[in-house]
Amino acid sequence: MSIPALAVRDLHAWYGESHVLHGISFSVGQGEVVTLLGRNGAGRTTTLRAILGLTGMRKGSVRIQGTETIGMPTYRIAHLGIGYCPEERGIFASLSCEENLLLPPSVGTLGGGMSLAEIYEMFPNLQERRHSPGTRLSGGEQQMLAVARILRTGANLLLLDEISEGLAPVIVQALARMITTLKSKGYTIVMVEQNFRFAAPLADRFYVVEHGQIVEQFDASQLEEKQDVLNTLLGV
């Protein structure tokens, strides 16, 4: 069997004295797209942050490409080839779109990331707005830029937090095409999503998080039979 791209086992995490994750366990195979579902406050974003060591204390096991990272600082974890797109996007407002793309360092284990030409082919909007400052980009363009910036680093394991939230349907469709393209190129993706309609056709597997624990898991082929369970857990 091949080594999972990401294997999380009995992960606990705290913010100060607040115990947020209570033994999260899941794995993601090479080239898979996995979605973490759950209500707001369930612990999904904290799971992504804990994988990168961005919470307070954490215990358990987080293996990236077989390497145990629970004791590593965040910068060393990132250099194993992880890209994180937080919900707040983190665009540098004073820099142009293209300057934002040129800024990130390389973190991938297999050399550099996508070229500007490849980025602009995937995101034509960004090419049109390449000289515009970050503050002048629409919300959808900022989201595209946040994801594109990760792809420049060479990261091959992507952690994407609510990338479709609050965006126009045409932008959401463009992001869905992007994820399909990235999957075809062999990227491994973990998504936190509230928009079930966006996530459903994209993911290979789903994990439902509630009160800092995985309470349900199923494959894409089981979606139809799990609808009642999802209605109960998520209210979708």
N, C-alpha and C positions, 0 to 999 in steps of 0.2 A: 504493500500500500504506500502511496506517496504521502509525504509529510504535509499536514494541513498548512495552508498559508497563515491561519490564525487559530490557536486553540486556547480557549479560556476555561479555566477549571476552578470552581469554588472561589470566585473572585468576590472579595469584600472591599468596600471603599467607604471612606468617611470624608465629610467636610467639617473640619473642627471636631466637635463631639457628636455630630449627627451621623449616624450609621445609615448610609443610603443604599448600598448594595449588600445583599444578604446571600452570597453564595451563587453568583451567576456562573453558568457553565454552558458553553456552546462552541462549535467549531465551524470553520469556513474552509472549504477545499480550494485548491488552486483554480483560479478562473471562475469561481462562483460569485453570484450576486445573492446576498442574504439581507433580509429586511428585519429590523427590530420594530415590532408593533407594540402599541400600548397607549394608555391614556397619558395626558400631561402629568408629570410628577412621578411616573412609574419607575424611572431610573434609566431610561434609554440613553439620554445624552450623557449622563454620568458614566454609563458603561463605556461609551466611546472615549470620554476623557480619562477614565481609569486605565484603559488599554495603553494610553500614551503617558500615564503617570502625571496627569494634570489635576488630580484630586489631592486631598490630604493623604493620610495614611491609607495604604491598600495592602491586602493580604490575599494569598492564593497563588495561582499560576497563570501567566500570560506568555504563551510561546508564539513567536513570530518566525515562520519558516524553521521551526524546531528549536529556536534560541530562546531560552528563558529570560524574560525581561523584567520580572517583578521587582528586582533590586536595582534596575538601571535608571539613570536620570533621563528626562524626556528627550534631550538632544541626541543621546545615543540610541534611544528607541526609534526616533525619526530616521536616523541614518541606516536603519535596517530596511528602509524603503516604504515608509508609511507616509501618506498624505492625509491631512485632516482639514475638512472644510466645515468650520463651525457655523452655527445658525446665524451669527452676527456678521459673517463674511470676512471682516477684517481688511477691507480694501484701503490702501493708502490714498486718501482723498487728494493730497497735494500733488501726486504723481499722475502722469498720463496713463491711459490704459496700457500702452506698450511698455512704459517704464515699470509698471506693476508686474508685467510678464517677464521683464528682463532681470528683476531683482532677486528672485528666489535662488538659493544655492542648490547644488545637486545633492540629493540624499539617496538616490537609488543605488542598489548594489550592482546594477548591470550597466553603469555609465549614465550619460545624460538623458534628459527627458525629451519630450516632443519639441521639435523646432517651431519657430514662430510661424513658418509656412504651414505646418501641420495643424497648429492651433487655429490659424485663420481659416483653413479649409473646413475645420469642424465647427467653428463659430464665425461665420461671415460678418455678423453684427460687430464683433470686436475689431475686425479689420477696418470696417467703416468708421469706427469710433476710436481708432488707435491713438490719435493725438488728443483726445478729449480727457480732461482731468476726471479723476474718480468720482468727484461730486456731481458731475454732469451726466453720468450714466444713469439709465433707468434702473429700477430694482432688478429687473430681469437681466439686464446687461451686467450689473454688478455680480449677480449670482453666476453668470457664465464666466466672468473674469475670475471669481474666487475659485471655481473648479479648474479653469484653464491654468491658473497659476500653479496649482498642485501638479498638473500634468507636465509642466516645464521642469519639475525637480527630478523626474525619473522614478518617482514613487510608483510602485506597482500594487500596493494594498491601499485602497482609498476608503476613508471613513467619512461619510457624507451625512450631515445633520440637517434634516428638514429642507432640502434644497428646493423643493417645489412650493414652499409655504408663501402664500400671498401673491403668487405670480399669475399673470394672464395665461389663459389656456394655451395660446400659441407658443408662449415661452416654455410652459410645462411640457408641451409636445416636443420642443427642440431638446430639452433636457433628457426626455425619454429616449430620443434617437441617439443622443450622446452616450447614454449608459449602454444601449444596445451595441453601439460601435466599440466602446471600450471593452465590453465583454468579449466581442469577437476578436479583439486584439490580445486577449489573455489577462486583462486586469482582474484583480479580485476586489470586490466592492461590498462594504457593509453600510447599509442605509438605515437611518432612523427616519421614519415617515409617519405623518398623521394622515396624509392623503392616500387612502387605501387604493383608490382607483388608479393612481399614478404607479404605486408600487406593485400591484397585483400582477400585471403582465410582464414585469421586468425581472422579478426575483425567482431564483431556483428554490429557495427555502425561506420559511418564515419562523420567527421566534416571537412569542408574546411575553412581554415583561409586565409584571405587576408587583408592586411593593418590593422592588429590588431583587426579584427572582424571576426565572423563566418558568411560566406556568403552562405553556403549550408550545408545541413545535410541530410543523408539518411541511411537506413538500408542495410545490406548485400544483402537482397533479391531484392533490387532496383538497384544493381550495373549495370546490363546490360542496363537498361533504362536510366541510368545517364551517360553513356559513352560520349555522345556528350558534356554534361555540363562539365565533367571532362577534356575532351580534350581542351575545351576553357579555363578553370581555371588553369589547371596544365600543359597542353601540353603533357599529357601522351599518 
